[in-house]
Every structure is written in C-alpha cells, then in structure tokens.
Amino acid sequence: MSTAMPFDAGTTLLSDVTAAVRTAGRTLLDRHTPHARGVSLDEVVAEIHANDDAVLDVLREPLLRARPGSRWAEDELAGGALPPGEWWVVDPAEGNINHVHGMEEWAVTATLVRDNRPVLTVVHLPLNGDTYTAVAGGGAHLNGRALKVSAKTDLGAALSGTGQARPGEDERTYRRIGDSVTAMLLSGLVVRVSVPATMQLIHVAAGRTDAFWQFSDVRSGLVAGALLVSEAGGTVTDLAGEPWSTAGRDFLAAAPGIHAAALKVLSPLA
C-alpha cells in the first residue's frame, strides 16, 4: 500500500479521534471480565453484539462530528471498495471474541478512509493504555514515539502471522490458510495463527514481528494496521504484489527486507 499524497489532518483531528477512541475504550474496559462470558453460540454472539452496541453508542457521533462530511461504514465485517469520499471504518471491539472469553488481545480502532485509502488511524488498547496512531505522510507512533518496522532481511529468521477474518469463511479460504501456514513454517522461523488482524499488525509496525498475511478482505481488520505498517516503513501489498487498497482480495504487510521472499512463498496460494 502507498498513499498518493500526505493527508492534512489539520491541528485537531488526530487529537479529537484519539480522545473519542480512548473514551470508547473505557466503555469496553468496563465490560471486560477475566472469565469467559457465554456458553452456547447464541450466548457468545449476544455478548459480542452487546460489546459492539455499547461502544458504538459513545463513538459514532464524536467521530462524525470530528470530520464534517464523512460517512460511516456500517458493516464491520464487510469487505471490498467503498464509494468515493471519506468514510469511518471502525471496529468497536477489535478482537471481540477474545474480549468475551476473558483474554487480553482486543482494542478499539477508528480509521478514516479517503477514496479507499486509509489516511488516519487510532488503535487503543484499554487494558494497558497503549495508543497507536498514524497519519498518511506523518509516520506511525505508539504513545507519541515513532514506530519502525523490522530490519530483517532473511525470511528464515522471520516471525510471521496470519489468521481468519470472520467466522464461517468458505472451505477454500480455510484450506489456503492451512497451506500457507505450512509453507511459511517451511520457509520462516515461527508462525503465529491468531485473531484479530490488527493486534498482529501493530507488532509488525513496531518491528516486533516481521510479516502478516490474510486471505480475506474484511476491511475493518486491515485498514488500521495497513496504515500503521506503511507509515512505519513497511511494505503493504496484495498477494499479487500490487499496492493494497480496500478493494484488495488478500493482504500482505511485511518488513521491506523480507517482503519479496514472503510474497514468493504466499502468492502461489492466493
């Protein structure tokens, strides 16, 4: 992914979005328990929806107010291109399945997408207070400190990751995930398979891990991490090696020194 030109966020937009996302994060934090909630599938799904509804109630209006004329992408599990213009792509509980099972890998994310390119993002982790931000052309930051991707050049030394984007993917997607994990285990050092995508992509942006790929196009799980990785100096493409956008069907974000090698392993499976 590359951004055609820097995004002028003005003097207050990033701070307004950050404040809104942190406030929403407190709502989600108040709902967190150290134990799993729900036993049956219906009960788990109900908990997930309750989390989403509670956070959206405090997040939607501040974001729309912060960027007059922007619109709201309603379906957080949707993929594909958006109509022209500026859209808020939000995951009120990124890693919701982890949250309702009492685990720690979850966040609140809000990304402004202009003409199918993410241009501003905030990812807040309420449990530890960390906030990741990026503005197109302005770099990526963790709590105000600049982020930089890994300097690795050997795929054999790489820690990489993947995961599913949504429940109920088709069988072909599941088989591609399994085949790609095998291929990367043969070529790399360690492969993590987990959800959600954003929680893996912040590690790529911070240089803690070296690559992340996904075969699904759920935009809410990719736009924030795509901008963070790109602004931290990483390379973000589809599995054909073309610049990624929300219209892409698959996704690879990697340190530039291993991107070509990872693409060579993964592209035959796309």
C-alpha positions, 0 to 999 in steps of 0.5 A, a space after each residue: 500500500 502507498 498513499 498518493 499524497 500526505 493527508 492534512 489532518 489539520 491541528 485537531 483531528 488526530 487529537 479529537 479521534 484519539 480522545 473519542 477512541 480512548 473514551 470508547 475504550 473505557 466503555 469496553 474496559 468496563 465490560 471486560 471480565 477475566 472469565 469467559 462470558 457465554 456458553 452456547 453460540 447464541 450466548 457468545 454472539 449476544 455478548 459480542 453484539 452487546 460489546 459492539 452496541 455499547 461502544 458504538 453508542 459513545 463513538 459514532 457521533 464524536 467521530 462524525 462530528 470530528 470530520 464534517 462530511 464523512 460517512 460511516 461504514 456500517 458493516 464491520 465485517 464487510 469487505 471490498 471498495 467503498 464509494 468515493 469520499 471519506 468514510 469511518 471504518 471502525 471496529 468497536 471491539 477489535 478482537 471481540 471474541 477474545 474480549 468475551 472469553 476473558 483474554 487480553 488481545 482486543 482494542 478499539 480502532 477508528 480509521 478514516 478512509 479517503 477514496 479507499 485509502 486509509 489516511 488516519 488511524 487510532 488503535 487503543 488498547 484499554 487494558 494497558 493504555 497503549 495508543 497507536 496512531 498514524 497519519 498518511 505522510 506523518 509516520 506511525 507512533 505508539 504513545 507519541 514515539 515513532 514506530 519502525 518496522 523490522 530490519 530483517 532481511 532473511 525470511 528464515 529468521 522471520 516471525 510471521 502471522 496470519 489468521 481468519 477474518 470472520 467466522 464461517 469463511 468458505 472451505 477454500 479460504 480455510 484450506 489456503 490458510 492451512 497451506 500457507 501456514 505450512 509453507 511459511 513454517 517451511 520457509 520462516 522461523 515461527 508462525 503465529 495463527 491468531 485473531 484479530 488482524 490488527 493486534 498482529 499488525 501493530 507488532 509488525 509496525 513496531 518491528 516486533 514481528 516481521 510479516 502478516 498475511 490474510 486471505 480475506 478482505 474484511 476491511 475493518 481488520 486491515 485498514 488500521 494496521 495497513 496504515 500503521 505498517 506503511 507509515 512505519 516503513 513497511 511494505 503493504 501489498 496484495 498477494 499479487 504484489 500490487 499496492 493494497 487498497 480496500 478493494 484488495 482480495 488478500 493482504 500482505 504487510 511485511 518488513 521491506 527486507 523480507 517482503 519479496 521472499 514472503 510474497 514468493 512463498 504466499 502468492 502461489 496460494 492466493 
